[in-house]
Amino acid sequence: VKRWSKTRSVFRNGLFKNKVAIVTGGGTGIGKGITKELLFLGCNVMIASRNNNKLDTGAKEIKEWLRNTGHHATLETLPCNIRKEEEIQNLMSHTLEKFGQIDFVVNNGGGQFISRAEDIRLKGWNAVVETNLTGTFLMCREAYKHWMKDNGGAIVNIIVDMWKGFPIMSHSGAARAGVDNLTKSLALEWVHSGVRINSVAPGSSIYSDTAAANYGDVNIFEENKKTVPYHRLGTVEEISSLVCFLLSPGATFITGETVRADAGQSHYACPTLKIPPHSKIPPYSWQNGAVDPED
Ligand code: ADE
């Protein structure tokens, strides 16, 4: 049931007015949720993705949604393969031409495939590391060189819950652990430029149609739910609100940090503690009014 009049973020209207963000992978899944909340809060957003179709389809949906909310900000799109240095450089120049500044970068674009390590070929390994680790590094470096070195800014890298290893996706786990560490190095190297850089580690229980489609027949969500202390899946809004917080002035004293948003799942390693059935922490999803934060 759509209740547009009730649509609102937990953050105040206009929080990001006149700001500019680049969101990679911004047309689908968690990235789409982040893009929507930024726009809703007045931020102009450039979404970049390797896949042109997903970019166009996502942008169309997001624009229509934004119109329905009655809020205004500008959404632009640019195809960009983050494995290609020159395409990232083009993304930065193009964003500056369109918007004149780059206040925020959200490195959300990435991906992996399920495989036991023994079956991962070098090509597949390299592709995952190049996208998730090298791509994120290049995005940070180019945003810094093109804008943030002289003007400051805030970066959020989206990684995964790989704290206890990431079996059957070892390439991705290794790459994301690399991003966690990269976040700390860059936070210290760039602090004198006024750049803050943090990471967000969503639990594997965040449900999005994109993730569900990606994993096809393997229903990671139903299995997963059993180890989530809330006994429920998470929403993309439960990630985007954290990203918006980390980009906001509310987080000025936070840099080099990785924040987990996983309902305690990554800490839940004590099988003798049986968590009784409950629904005491309901999902937060302001977009469609399914759960109104002020109800
Ligand atoms: N999302 C997944 N893979 C990507 C890539 N190579 N470039 C940009 N976005 C992506």
Boltz pocket constraint, residues with backbone or C-beta under 6 A from the ligand:
constraints:
  - pocket:
      binder: B
      contacts: [[A, 24], [A, 25], [A, 48], [A, 49], [A, 50], [A, 51], [A, 80], [A, 81], [A, 82], [A, 83], [A, 109], [A, 110], [A, 111], [A, 131]]
      max_distance: 6.0
